[in-house]
Amino acid sequence: MQKYFLCRYDELSEGQSKGFSLGDTAAGTDNVFAVMKDGEVYAYKNTCPHQGINLDWQPDQFLDPDGALIQCASHGALFLIESGECIAGPCAGEALTPVPVEHSPEGLYVLLAD
């Protein structure tokens, strides 16, 4: 497992989403995003299960207009924030790939498989 720093606690607010590029560009990067809901941080790979494309069409825009669900900007698929399960759209029944989040005094880290 590889550990990557995401952000300080004050850089991700309740009801907000934020995208991150992680890793060495020479070795390829992993794109992930994090969402804070009810004080919990949820992180997922930034890949829609429908066609493997990024979910956001603008930086840090991963949520529907109400901020209640994760939304794929390309196909409108909707995902539960807490589980990543697709509840509407072309990939209904599939799910986003979760990324473990680690809390530390410095802020938030994610763990990615090597």
C-alpha positions in Angstrom: 0.0 0.0 0.0 1.1 3.5 -0.8 0.1 6.4 1.4 -0.6 9.8 -0.1 -1.4 13.1 1.6 -4.7 14.6 0.4 -5.2 17.8 2.3 -5.4 19.6 5.7 -8.7 19.3 7.6 -9.6 22.9 6.8 -9.4 22.3 3.1 -12.4 20.0 2.9 -15.7 21.3 4.4 -19.0 19.7 5.1 -20.9 19.1 1.9 -17.9 19.8 -0.2 -16.0 17.6 -2.7 -12.4 17.9 -3.9 -10.4 16.1 -6.5 -6.7 15.1 -6.2 -4.0 13.7 -8.6 -1.7 11.4 -6.7 1.5 9.7 -7.6 4.5 10.2 -9.8 3.7 11.4 -13.2 6.4 9.2 -14.7 4.7 6.1 -13.3 1.2 7.4 -14.0 -1.2 9.1 -11.6 -4.2 8.0 -9.7 -7.1 10.4 -9.6 -9.2 10.3 -6.5 -11.8 12.6 -4.9 -13.1 13.1 -1.4 -16.4 14.2 0.0 -17.3 15.2 3.5 -20.8 14.3 4.7 -22.0 14.4 8.3 -18.4 14.9 9.5 -17.2 11.7 7.7 -14.8 11.8 4.8 -15.4 9.4 1.9 -12.9 8.9 -0.9 -13.2 7.1 -4.2 -11.2 6.7 -7.4 -12.3 9.3 -9.9 -13.6 6.8 -12.4 -17.2 6.1 -13.5 -17.9 2.4 -13.7 -20.0 3.0 -16.8 -17.1 3.9 -19.2 -14.1 4.5 -17.0 -14.0 8.2 -17.4 -13.6 10.9 -14.8 -16.7 11.9 -12.9 -16.1 15.7 -12.8 -16.4 18.1 -15.7 -15.1 21.0 -13.7 -12.5 20.9 -10.9 -13.9 19.7 -7.6 -17.4 19.3 -9.0 -18.5 15.8 -8.0 -21.9 16.4 -6.4 -25.4 16.9 -7.7 -26.9 20.4 -7.4 -28.3 19.5 -3.9 -25.0 18.1 -2.7 -26.8 14.9 -1.7 -25.3 12.5 -4.2 -22.2 12.0 -6.3 -23.0 12.7 -10.0 -21.1 11.7 -13.1 -21.0 14.8 -15.3 -20.9 12.8 -18.5 -23.9 10.5 -18.1 -25.7 11.8 -15.1 -25.3 8.6 -13.1 -26.0 9.2 -9.3 -24.0 7.5 -6.5 -24.6 7.3 -2.8 -21.9 9.3 -1.0 -21.6 6.8 1.9 -21.1 3.6 -0.2 -20.4 4.7 -3.8 -23.3 2.6 -5.0 -24.9 3.8 -8.3 -28.6 4.3 -7.7 -29.6 5.8 -11.1 -28.1 6.0 -14.6 -26.4 3.6 -17.0 -24.3 1.8 -14.3 -27.1 1.3 -11.8 -26.2 -1.5 -9.3 -22.5 -1.0 -9.9 -20.3 1.1 -7.5 -17.4 3.5 -7.4 -14.1 2.1 -6.1 -13.6 3.2 -2.5 -10.2 4.4 -1.3 -9.3 4.0 2.4 -8.9 7.3 4.3 -6.5 7.8 7.2 -6.7 10.7 9.6 -3.5 12.1 11.1 -2.5 15.3 12.9 -1.4 16.8 9.5 -4.7 16.1 7.8 -6.1 13.4 5.5 -4.2 10.6 3.7 -5.4 7.9 1.3 -4.0 4.4 0.9 -3.7 3.0 -2.6 -2.5 -0.4 -3.7 0.9 -0.5 -5.2 
